Amino acid sequence: MNRKTKGIVLAVATVGAIGAGTGIAVGAGGDDADDAETPITGAALDRAEAAALEHTGEGEVTETEVGDEESYYEVEVTLPSGDETDVQLDRGFTVVSSESDAKDGD
């Protein structure tokens, strides 16, 4: 192997080792899935909030997420009762499902 080829092989091996180390570090990051959530922004946020509030009929949007594991958008709405409803939306801002988390003791 000539000197230039050895340099290229070494560079590729180094980049591969760094990439593998990064993947291991990310994979071993624990259960902090909430830290990885990406909030909805801009015009999409306005449309998602409107669709979720239309679905629930009332409440306040307290959290949003793009790329939720259940749908494209997720909008959390806190109702006046304190109950929370997660509204799942597709890319067109159509409700695909929702789930309410009633407070214990109500």
C-alpha positions in Angstrom: 0.0 0.0 0.0 1.3 3.4 -0.8 1.5 6.3 1.6 -1.7 8.0 0.2 -3.8 4.9 0.4 -2.7 4.2 4.0 -3.7 7.8 4.9 -7.2 7.3 3.3 -7.7 3.9 5.0 -6.7 5.5 8.4 -9.0 8.4 7.9 -12.0 6.2 7.0 -11.3 3.9 10.0 -11.1 6.9 12.3 -14.4 8.3 11.1 -16.0 4.9 11.4 -14.7 4.5 15.0 -16.0 8.0 15.9 -19.4 7.3 14.4 -19.7 3.9 16.2 -18.7 5.6 19.5 -21.3 8.3 19.0 -24.0 5.7 18.2 -23.1 3.8 21.4 -23.2 7.0 23.4 -26.6 8.0 22.0 -28.0 4.4 22.4 -26.8 4.3 26.0 -28.3 7.7 26.8 -31.0 6.2 29.0 -34.8 6.7 29.0 -34.7 10.5 28.5 -37.1 10.3 25.5 -38.7 13.6 26.6 -35.4 15.3 25.9 -35.5 14.3 22.3 -39.0 15.7 21.6 -39.1 18.4 18.9 -41.9 20.9 19.4 -44.1 22.0 16.6 -43.3 25.6 15.4 -44.4 28.3 13.0 -47.6 28.0 10.9 -47.7 24.2 11.6 -48.1 25.0 15.3 -51.1 27.3 14.6 -52.8 24.7 12.5 -52.1 21.8 15.0 -53.3 23.8 18.0 -56.5 24.8 16.1 -57.2 21.2 15.1 -56.6 19.9 18.6 -58.7 22.5 20.3 -61.5 21.9 17.8 -61.4 18.2 18.7 -61.4 18.7 22.4 -63.8 21.7 22.3 -62.0 23.5 25.1 -58.7 23.7 27.0 -55.2 25.0 26.6 -52.4 23.6 24.5 -49.6 22.7 27.0 -47.2 20.7 24.9 -46.6 19.8 21.2 -44.3 17.3 19.4 -43.4 16.6 15.8 -42.6 13.0 14.8 -44.4 11.4 17.7 -44.2 7.6 17.8 -48.0 7.4 17.3 -48.5 10.1 14.7 -46.9 12.9 12.8 -48.0 15.6 15.3 -49.0 15.3 18.9 -50.7 18.1 20.8 -51.3 17.9 24.5 -54.4 19.8 25.7 -55.1 20.5 29.4 -58.8 20.8 30.0 -60.4 23.1 32.6 -60.9 20.1 34.8 -57.1 19.5 34.8 -57.4 16.3 32.7 -55.0 16.1 29.8 -55.8 14.9 26.3 -53.2 13.9 23.8 -54.5 14.6 20.3 -52.7 12.7 17.4 -52.7 14.4 14.0 -51.5 13.3 10.6 -49.4 15.6 8.2 -52.6 17.2 7.0 -53.6 18.1 10.6 -56.5 15.6 10.6 -57.1 14.0 14.0 -56.2 10.3 13.8 -56.7 9.5 17.5 -56.8 11.0 21.0 -56.3 9.7 24.5 -57.3 11.3 27.8 -55.4 11.0 31.0 -58.0 11.6 33.7 -56.6 12.7 37.1 -56.9 10.1 39.9 -59.6 10.7 42.4 -62.0 12.5 40.0 
